[in-house]
Amino acid sequence: MVATQRRTQQERTAETREALLDATIDCLAEVGYAGTTTRLVAERAGVSRGAQTHHYPTKTELVTAAIGHLFDRQAAHFREAFTAQPPGERTLDHAVDILWGIVSGPAYAAVLEVTVAGRTDPELRVVVHAMATVLESTVLDIQREFFPEVDDDGLARTIVDLAFTLMQGAAISTYGGYGDPERTIRLVRGVAALVTPDTISILKGAIDAIDR
């Protein structure tokens, strides 16, 4: 008879936290920010209220940790999916396809819920802005890793800002059931395909002219 290895306290803590964070993301996506309560999250995660408040005493702390957890998971998914592409297909337009698969997925609705809720919640708004800064930094790091030819920081930030602005708008259209989000994504892919070593200086010049 093989003895069952007992989980360490650290492992149990990590499992409880992950269950709470996953449950928070599910609740945000399904019932929205207003409908997400710490009690509902604890029930969905299958943990006691005491355990929930021990790890995340307030709803803001719980939501903040959950969105950060989601960003980390999605960044890891993007990196894994993009790395799996043959080297010749690791292009910006392929990157857009992978990102759109993430942004249009059900979990991303949790991000949009928190973003909108932050408009009227000053405490949450600070959190949203901080998360947006971390997300931008993460995406820029990935872009520098896979697209070293985009070596101008201002151009890199502009590409990221434009892509995410358009994709988030397309995601909202998808969730709301209006507009033509697929056309928007085709536009993003088309713009991304224009970014090549030969066109970078032209694009940078155009952006500099707009910023003047």
Buried (B, 14 or more C-beta within 10 A) or exposed (E): EEEEEEEEEEEEBEEBBEBBBBBBBBBBBBEBBEEBEBEBBBBBBEBEEEBBBEBBEEBBBBBBBBBBBBBEBBBEBBBEBBEEBEEEEBBBBBBBBBBBBBBBEEBBBBBBBBBBBBEEBEEBBEBBEEBBEBBBEBBBEBBEEBBEEBEBEEBBBBBBEBBBEBBBEBBBBBBEEEEEBEEBBBEBBEBBBEBEEEEBEEBBEEBEEEEE
